[in-house]
Structures are given as C-alpha cells and as structure tokens.
Amino acid sequence: MKIIETDAIVLKTMDFKEKDSILTFLSRDAGKKAGVLHGGKSLRSGNAARAELFVINHFEYSEKPSADLVRIRKCELLESFPPLRKNYSKFLHANYFSELLLKCEIPEDESQEYFDLLKKTLSQLSNAKTGIEIKFNFELQMLNLLGIQPNLETCGQCEGELWHKQSGRYLSPKYIAKYQLDAGLGGVRCPNCCINNSSSVYLHPGSLAFFRERYSTLLGNSVIRPTYNNLKELDEAIYVYFRHYFGSQLKSHALLMENSWKN
C-alpha cells in the first residue's frame, strides 16, 4: 500500500454516512483523488473546516491500485480563502473553476501545473472586486494546459489572413464585420465563412482582437482593454468551446452567467 503526502485543493464534497464526507481533491503531485474524511461533517472532530470547498489541505493518504477511494490518514488545513464563501459571485466563479477541473483528465506529471493555476486563481479571486477577467484568464490558461488552443491567426475554413500586418507587436482585425469562434474547427471563421451551427459563436472584431492579445501573454497584462460587451461575447464563445471539447454542459456556467451579466 502506497502512502502519499501532498498539498491539495478540495474541488467537491459529498456527505457520507452520518458524520463523514467524501472529498474530491486536486493534488499538487498526484492528479485528482477522492477519499473519505472521517468527521468531515462534525464540528467536534475539527475536520469540518477541512471539508469545505476550495480549501487547501495537506493530505496524507494511502492508496490501493484497485480501489476507487483513497484512505485519508491525516488532513491539515493550510489555506481557506474565506472571501470565496462570503461573496456569492466569487463562490460561483470558484465553483465554475472546480467543475472545469473535475471534467479534466489530469496526468500525475502535469498535476502541479493545474494545482498552481487553481491556487493562484483562487487567491486572486479572493482579493478582487470582480471575477470576470480572472475567469477569462483562467480559461485561457486551461485551453493551453489541455492543448486545445484555438487558431487565432488564419480562418479555419478558407485559411485566409485575419489580421492587417503592421509593424510592432499589435495587429488590427482585417474585417469590420463579425467573426466566429468555431469549436468544431478549433479556431476562427472570417466573416466570409461564417455559418449557423451549435459550435460557433459570433465575435465582434474588438472582442477577437482582445482575445488574441490577451492569449498571446497568458498573464493578463495586455495593452488592449476589453469592454463589457467584449467580455460577455467571449464568455459565451469560450463556454461553447469547452462544451464541445468535454461533450457535455457545464452546469455551473448558467448560474454564473446569470449572475455576471444580470445588469
């Protein structure tokens, strides 16, 4: 029986028996795991805080190759991010991040990249006034980690150029009409190639320009600043992109979208 010690972030918690919880957690070193935390629902045990969503714990667990659940031997709370459970919008954002990661297959040798991304994002979200751009940056980095980055340079249908060539780093869209981000093509359709299908979402030129510039940095420090409509368009487009990739709906997205764009 292998015994492992690692830091991990709780992605999902389920009631188990009278006082226990089943935790699904993203570890720094071993991918996603699930195990029973005894006393996870008991304030007296001291484990209730460790069973909260989005907390970082240091786990010691044992694992049998044929077992679905690991045996959690020790669990020590390291960081709890209280603002995520006190602010409804932040909670919805964190829940969306968790659902994305729950749908992913995460190899052990890539686990630290996903763990570090989620830890950094939860910390940023805890201290931010709004999570909209934090969410967008998280999604771009997830596209990169999953290896499903859309082609933003040429039309995925006709292979024509999408940008005016200019000196320096920044390019301007070639067309003033709407483009499409098409998950089925894995990239962008120019205005001449746009079609109506469930995997395509229209983007104004400004939205596409911001998308390309922000993606080229993956750090959130692009010079182009998005408008409210840019971010709203990209929210829908990237959701459709993930929905196509995973082959299923992201249940947390509908409530998050309603809360983010209700004004």
PyMOL commands that set and color helices and strands:
alter all, ss='L'
color gray80, all
select helices_A, chain A and resi 49-51+83-86+88-103+108-127+132-146+191-193+205-217+228-246+251-260
alter helices_A, ss='H'
color red, helices_A
select strands_A, chain A and resi 2-16+20-27+32-37+56-63+70-79+151-155+163-164+172-173+179-182+187-189+200-203
alter strands_A, ss='S'
color yellow, strands_A
deselect
rebuild
show_as cartoon
